[in-house]
Amino acid sequence: MDKTGRFLALAALLLTALAMGPGLAGANTGPVQAIAAEISLVDGIAVDQKGNIYISRREHNIVNRIDPQGMMTRFAGSGVSGFAGDGGPAVDAQLKKPAGLAADSSGNVYIADRDNHRVRKVDSKGRITTVAGTGTAGFSGDGGPAVSASLNLPSALAFDSKGNLYIADRSNERIRKVDSKGNIQTYAGNGNEGYHGDAGPATEAELSKPFGIAFDANDNLYIADRGNNRVRKVSARGTITTLAGDGGFFFMGDNGPAYRASVAGPTGVVADKEGNVYIADRNNNRIRVVDSQGMIRTVVGTGQQSYNGDSELARDTNLHLPFGLTLDPEGRLLIIDRSHYRIRRVDIARGKVETVAGNGLKKFGGDGGPATGAKLSFPHGMFVDKDDNLIFSDKAHFRIRKISPDGVINTLAGNGNRGSLGDGGPALDASLYSVTMLAPNSAGDIYFLSPSGFVSLIRKITPDGIVHHVLDTGDEKYQKSILADKLGRSMKSDIVPITNFADLVFDAKDNLYITDRLNHQIRKLDPSGNIVTIAGIGDSDYVGDGGPAREAAFRDPQALAMDAAGNLYVADAANNRIRKIDTQGIITTIAGNGDHDDTGDGGPALEAGIRSMDYLAVSPAGELHIVESNTHRIRKITKDGHIMAVAGRGVQGYFGDGGPAEKAMLKNPAAIAFDSKGNMYISDMGNNRIRKVDASGVITTHAGSGAFGWGDDGETVEIYFQNFP
């Protein structure tokens, strides 16, 4: 590449980085070219009277503004997930999954701050305040001030011609109205989820997870009644009817009466001056319109979801889960083409489609910004380095990432591609394969384990940022060293010797200890590269306590931990016991009665049932902690030999931030680590978060937005239920 090419490539990279807000650009507010930005998932869209477009980026916890020239700036939200900032600049405030947006005639912009259960207002001077909601999920407050009322996941906003604000109070199954005096009332929905009440008062009707809302010129309110697969209409007199949808979750009925057609999970709605009502028919991948005669047809989308570019004919342009709609001052339709990661603009009269924001890319979120705003995907192994940086495996993103003590997240290794390429080059350019365990040595090298079926690979990242191969189960050196020793069961195969690495840990002399789970043995790799077996005869059994570990038997030894005195702890998984190998090589059992059970808290560890032991770690106080992934708990063994719960109530879920850790809910925790202050960090793998338990036992989320999984180009995988929460 010549100098010009390199310059253009760097410029493009910088532009995209700036556009990411709390991604690579961190606290930058722009402006950047909107069509070059990586906008990820957008939940809300609005346009003001000047033609500025506002979009809410849920995973980044920010709202962006796109001016008529196509330049994008950060309008509200610092990128940190939370609630803070009222009375100050909106760009410094904390939002939590912002959703629907609306602009009033005075230039104020309103935000459905969904997971904060509030509606917030950004005035023309850029100051943010709360106008509805206490922050506690629930239903209360009708007839009084909106700021004293409880909302439950507000998802959309709209104004009538008199300037009253309406809120789709989604999980309260209601539409609520905030008048000019700031008082709130229910406008539609009786609070029961269902489909009932047509031709009667809207306040007595049943709705099901109402999403998008919009008014027409006559102050009729339209509701995307998503759970009912319908669009409902509330007349200015308060009577509710069904405008479109027969309740079927499929595509049917174009060019016929809208009430007999089927729409699938509608999430957005908007009405033009002629009385046409446009519907974001989300799961049909279409935008459909109901004309003034009540007839329905498709105006954008083919039903196919693959991206086929902008078309001169809107009907031929593919959409992917279109989520929201609005109209600009010129009457053009703006569409959140949500899973194409774009905002599309459609001139309905001409049929022309153009992209106004989003470059179509969505990888993973958060680098350079607050860790609480980042997207994680199955975080796994972790440790805290000497500078209190938390290093962890972002397993399904095929990266190793770092969170600094001030809460900023960055990638240390991995280009996001699954594989084991790049040895000898920069770690950031290397491909990683589902890294599970991490371990540092005294030189600052980071060793990491990538198990893959019956082939396990250990690599390391040196302080200069270069990745190197260390050892794998197919290496001739490794095979020879253990074939010359007592063989485990799998190594005795007449066909092929099989071995598997499960965990790794260093001692103070930089000897690396590795569990060979299939052969029920523990290996040691010394700094000179010599490999020996230090524990296990290779039989699957439970024998040997009180004697040399080399003469003992294990059943599926899994996790390892080393204390400050040099004692090695082994999670003898299938024996349901924790065993200790002291500095003289003598093995004993220190916890577990052998029962595959979850019992014994508060009593002697040797009498407890431990049925899940997926990770071990020793705290700065010298107490051994056990990560129990399948029982969703962390337990510890006290110095006097008792066992007790530390975090997790034993039921999977995400709950408890701000309260005692032992009452919180975790979901398949994978690993823990301690910093110099005694804070414990948990890879809450099933919740795609890292949780922190401080020295007083209070749990909070330290990193991760909770987005689930990894799909095409990093798309969030959605588990769709017809009756969703």
Stockholm file with secondary structure:
# STOCKHOLM 1.0

chainA/1-725         MDKTGRFLALAALLLTALAMGPGLAGANTGPVQAIAAEISLVDGIAVDQKGNIYISRREHNIVNRIDPQGMMTRFAGSGVSGFAGDGGPAVDAQLKKPAGLAADSSGNVYIADRDNHRVRKVDSKGRITTVAGTGTAGFSGDGGPAVSASLNLPSALAFDSKGNLYIADRSNERIRKVDSKGNIQTYAGNGNEGYHGDAGPATEAELSKPFGIAFDANDNLYIADRGNNRVRKVSARGTITTLAGDGGFFFMGDNGPAYRASVAGPTGVVADKEGNVYIADRNNNRIRVVDSQGMIRTVVGTGQQSYNGDSELARDTNLHLPFGLTLDPEGRLLIIDRSHYRIRRVDIARGKVETVAGNGLKKFGGDGGPATGAKLSFPHGMFVDKDDNLIFSDKAHFRIRKISPDGVINTLAGNGNRGSLGDGGPALDASLYSVTMLAPNSAGDIYFLSPSGFVSLIRKITPDGIVHHVLDTGDEKYQKSILADKLGRSMKSDIVPITNFADLVFDAKDNLYITDRLNHQIRKLDPSGNIVTIAGIGDSDYVGDGGPAREAAFRDPQALAMDAAGNLYVADAANNRIRKIDTQGIITTIAGNGDHDDTGDGGPALEAGIRSMDYLAVSPAGELHIVESNTHRIRKITKDGHIMAVAGRGVQGYFGDGGPAEKAMLKNPAAIAFDSKGNMYISDMGNNRIRKVDASGVITTHAGSGAFGWGDDGETVEIYFQNFP
#=GR chainA/1-725 SS CCHHHHHHHHHHHHHHHHHTSSSTTTTCCCCEEGGGSCCCCEEEEEECTTCCEEEEETTTTEEEEECTTSEEEEEECCSCBSCBCTTSBGGGSBBSSEEEEEECTTSCEEEEEGGGTEEEEECTTSBEEEEECCSSCSCBCTTSBGGGSBCSSEEEEEECTTCCEEEEEGGGTEEEEECTTSBEEEEECCSCBSSBCTTSBGGGSBBSSEEEEEECTTCCEEEEEGGGTEEEEECTTSBEEEEECCSCSSCBCTTEEGGGSBCSSCCEEEECTTSCEEEEEGGGTEEEEECTTSEEEEEECCSCCSCCCCCSSGGGCCCSSCCCEEECTTSCEEEEEGGGTEEEEEETTTTEEEEEECCSCCCCCCTTSBGGGSCCSSEEEEEECTTCCEEEEEGGGTEEEEECTTSBEEEEECCSCBSCCCTTSBGGGSCBCCCCCEEECTTSCEEEEEEETTEEEEEEECTTSBEEEEEETTCHHHHHHHHTSCCCTGGGCSSCCCCCEEEEEECTTCCEEEEETTTTEEEEECTTSCEEEEECCSCBSCBCTTSBGGGCBBSSEEEEEECTTCCEEEEEGGGTEEEEECTTSBEEEEECCSCSSEECTTSBGGGCEECCCCEEEECTTSCEEEEETTTTEEEEECTTSBEEEEECCSSCSCBCTTSBGGGSBCSSEEEEEECTTCCEEEEEGGGTEEEEECTTSBEEEEECCCCCCCCGGGCCCCCCCTTCC
#=GC SS_cons         CCHHHHHHHHHHHHHHHHHTSSSTTTTCCCCEEGGGSCCCCEEEEEECTTCCEEEEETTTTEEEEECTTSEEEEEECCSCBSCBCTTSBGGGSBBSSEEEEEECTTSCEEEEEGGGTEEEEECTTSBEEEEECCSSCSCBCTTSBGGGSBCSSEEEEEECTTCCEEEEEGGGTEEEEECTTSBEEEEECCSCBSSBCTTSBGGGSBBSSEEEEEECTTCCEEEEEGGGTEEEEECTTSBEEEEECCSCSSCBCTTEEGGGSBCSSCCEEEECTTSCEEEEEGGGTEEEEECTTSEEEEEECCSCCSCCCCCSSGGGCCCSSCCCEEECTTSCEEEEEGGGTEEEEEETTTTEEEEEECCSCCCCCCTTSBGGGSCCSSEEEEEECTTCCEEEEEGGGTEEEEECTTSBEEEEECCSCBSCCCTTSBGGGSCBCCCCCEEECTTSCEEEEEEETTEEEEEEECTTSBEEEEEETTCHHHHHHHHTSCCCTGGGCSSCCCCCEEEEEECTTCCEEEEETTTTEEEEECTTSCEEEEECCSCBSCBCTTSBGGGCBBSSEEEEEECTTCCEEEEEGGGTEEEEECTTSBEEEEECCSCSSEECTTSBGGGCEECCCCEEEECTTSCEEEEETTTTEEEEECTTSBEEEEECCSSCSCBCTTSBGGGSBCSSEEEEEECTTCCEEEEEGGGTEEEEECTTSBEEEEECCCCCCCCGGGCCCCCCCTTCC
//
